[in-house]
Amino acid sequence: MIKIYNRKTGEYEVEKVAGGSLLNALYTTRTGKLGLELLVKRKIYSALTGFFCDTGLSRRSIPGFVKNFSIDMEECQNKLEDFKNFNNFFARRLKKAARPFDKPEEYLLSPGDGRLQAWEDIDSDKVLQIKGMSYKLAGLLQNPELAGEFDGGTYIILRLCPVDYHRFHFFDGGVCGEPTRVRGEYYSVNPVALGTIPEVFCRNKREYSIYSTDNFGEVLYIEVGATSVGSIIQTYTPGSRLERGDEKGYFKFGGSTVLLFFKRGKVLIDKEILEQTAAGFETRVMAGDAIGRAQKEKSVTDEKNG
């Protein structure tokens, strides 16, 4: 059972997991783990799943999915009958009014829908994937020099479930570089998997880019694929001027994750989110929600005054 903190109600909710029984079997039983290692984590499994989700046959599963997970179709740009296949539905676009990015520029906004955790003053050699399990940022990036630049900074995990809106956005104005693609496997990013498989983010397929923002300095923007996610699709133009709320890309079918790394002294995360993270809980957020503020740099006068 996975409990998620709802900031709006101040209460904890039990997450309804798509394929929850199968997920538990794959990661907690001997037979399941064998199937996981032999097939499920491999590209061929995700490729076959992705192929089916691109066919017209997969369209039949959309109404049941919408009903079972209470997906609000009023937010969507398209009607239910407009979707040609499940991947078309999975990567659905929403009306701009459904996810406004209209807060003052000093606010850090969530880049997407999902369940969020955050840590400040991180050790880049001991980055948490879940409470009690860590990995090295250098291993994630396969670039020790770049990883060292974010030592002592702030780190955010945004976990997207299959039921979520799966497009991710730029949270500030700026310029984003070319994505670096790292091959990998396709483990789940559900907390059950994160608690049993070491260094999941370093093992899975991923892409990262340097996002030079107006208010938060240089940010590492990372997308991590997971079980059944055959594709991470980037829709932005590298090197061009971007505005807050612009789309960066989307995931095809499956669970997936966005990771953000900020350099030291650039951002302050909301206290409530940090407290929930420290207690071992994720916080439910939507794209455009405020999750922190830009940290103002101290002037010479401020430093003299202590």
N, C-alpha and C positions, 0 to 999 in steps of 0.2 A: 504494500500500500504506500503510495506516494502522496504526501501532504504538501500543498502549495499555499503560500500566504497571499491573501487578497488584500491589497492596500485600501481599496475602496470600502470594504466592509470591516476590515480589521480582524478577519477570521481566517481559519485554515480550511481549505477545501481538498477533497480527495480527488486526485487526477484520474480521469477515465482514460485508460490506456488502450489504444488500438492494438489488438493482438496481444494483450497482456499475459494471458495464460501461456501462449507459445514463447513469449519473451522470457518469462520466468523459467520455463523448462530448458530453453537453450543455454541460459547462463548459470543455472543452479543445479542441474542434474548431470550425471556422468554421460548418459546417452545424448542429452541435448548438447553438451559441450563438444562431443565428438562430431555431431552434425554441424555445429557452428564452425569448427575448425576445417572440416572437410568440404563444406559447401557454402554456408550462409555468409561467411565473412569475405568470400571471394568475388571477384569482379563478374564472373559468369552468372552468379545468382542475381546480382543487382541488374545486370544487363538483360537477363530473361524477364525479370519483374518489370523493368522499364519498357521492354518491348511489348509486353502484354498491356501495360497502362497506356501505350500509344495506339492500341487497336480500338476499333469501334465496339468490340465485345465488352471492353472494360467500362463502357458508358453505363451499362446496366447497374453497376454497383454504386453509382453516384447518389441516387435518391435515398438508398438505405444508409449510406455513410452520412449524408446531411441530417437525416432524422436521428440516427443513433447518437451523434455527437453535437446535436443542437446548433448547427452552423447557421448563422444569420445570413440568409441569401439577400436580404434587403441592402446589405453593404456592398454587394457585388455589382460590377459594371454590367455583367451579362446575366441573363435569366438561366435557370437550370437547364432548360431544353436546348440552349445554345451550345453547350459544351459537347465537343465531338468525341472525346475520350477522357479517361480518368486523369491523365497528366494535364490535359487542358484545364480541367476543373481544379486540380491540385495547385497549379500555378496561377490561379484566378487573380485578376486585378480587382481592386476595390475602388469605390468612389472616393475622390480626394477628401470629401467631407467626413468619411468614415475614419480616416487616420490623419488628422491635421498636424502639421509640423509648424505651429504658429506661436510657440512660446518665445519670450525674449531671447536674444542671441547668447546670453551668458548661461542659459540652461543647457545641460547635456540631455539629449533626447534619445530614447530607445530606438535603435535602427530597425527593429522589427517586432513582431508579436512573439511571445514565448515566456519562458520561465527564467528569471535572471538571478545571478549571484555576482558579488563583487568583492574584491580585496584591494586594500591599499598597502603601500610600502612593501611590495613583493620582492622575494629573492628569486631571480631568474633561473636559479638552479633547483628551486623547489616550488614550482608553480602547481597549485592544486587543481585536480580535475574533479575531485569530490573530497569531502572531509576525510582525511586519513590517507589519501593517495595523491602523489604528486608526479610531476615530470619536469624535464629541463626545457626551457624555451629554445635553447640552441638546438635541441633535438627536434622540436616542432618545426623550426624554420630551416634546419640544416645550414645555419649561418651563425656561428658563435659571436662574431663581431657585432652583427645587428642585434642579436639577443641582449648583449651587454648594455646597449643603449637604453633599455627599458628596465634595468635593475633599479629597484626602489620606487618604481612607478605604480600604476593602478591597472587592474586586470578585471575584465568583465566576461562572464559566460552567459550567452543567451541561447537557451536550448529550445529548439522548435520541435513540436510534436506533429505527427501526420495530420492532426485536425486543425492545425494553425494556418493562418495566412502565410505563405512561403516566399514572399518577395521581401527583400531587405533594401534599406535606404541609407542615404548619406544624412548624418545627424547634424552636419554643419556645412557651411560653405567652404570651398577649397578646391584643391586639385589632387586627383588620385593617380598614382602611377600604374604601370602595367602589372597585372597579376603574375605572381610566380606560382607555378603549379608543381605540386609534390605528389607523386604516385603513392598509393597506399591501399589498405584493405577497407572493409565495410562493416566494422563492428557497430552495434547499436550505441547511441549516446544517451540512452535512458539511464537514470541513476542505478538501476539494477546492474547494468553492464559496466558503468563507470566504477562501481564498487567492487567488481570482480576481475576486470581485465586491466592490468597495469598499462599506463601510458597510451590510452586509447587515442587521444588526439594526435599523438606522434605516429601512430600506426595507420590511421585512416587517411584516405584521400583528402587533400586539402589544397587551398589556394590562399595566398596572402598578397597584400599590396600595402604600400606606404601612402597614407592619406594625409596630405599637408593641409590642415584645417585653419580657419580664420581665428578660432578662439581656444583651441586645445592643443596647438602644436602638431608635431608629427605623430600620427597614430597608426599602429599596426592593425589592419582590418583583415581578419582571417575567416574564411568559410571552411567548415569541416563537413565532409559527406558522412553518411552512415548507412546502415542496412537499407538496401533497395534504392539508395540515392545514386542513380547512374550518372547524373550530370549536375554540375554546378554551372549555371549560365550567367555570365557577366553581360550586362546590357549597357553599361556606361562607356564613354569614350575616354580612354586613358590620356592624361595630359591636358584635357579640356577643363574649362571653368565649370564647377558644379555648385548648385545651390542646395540649401537645406531642404530635405524631403525628396530630392531627386532619387530615382530608383538606381540602385547599384547592380542588382541582379536577382536571380531566384534559384530555388532548388526544385528539381523534379521529385517524383514521389519518394517518400520515406521520412524518417526523422533526421534532423540535421542540427548544426550549431554554428553560431557566429561568435567569434572571440575578438575582443578589443583590448589592445594594450596601449596605455598612455605613459608618457615619460614622467619622471618625478616632478611634482609641483605644478601639474597642469590641470588637475580636476579634483573636485571634492564630491564623493558619492553621497547620496542621501543617507542619513544616519539610520533610518528605518531599514533600508536595504542591507546595510552593513551588519546591523544587529541580527536580522533574519539569516543572513549568510553564516555568521558566527555560530548561530544556533543550529545550523545544518539544514535550513529551509530555503527553497527558491521562492522568489517573489513574482507573481503574475504581472506581466506588463504588456502593453500594446505599442505598436509603432507610433512614435510621436509623444509618448509619455515622458515627463520630466523625471530623470533618475539621478541628477547631480547638477553641479555648477562648475563653471570655469574657475580655477584658482588664480586669484590676482597675484601677479608677481610683486614682491616687496620692492619699494623704492629705496634709495640710499638713505633718505630721511627716516623711513619706517624702520630700517635696520638699526640706525643709530638710536632710535627711541625704544628699541627692544620690542 
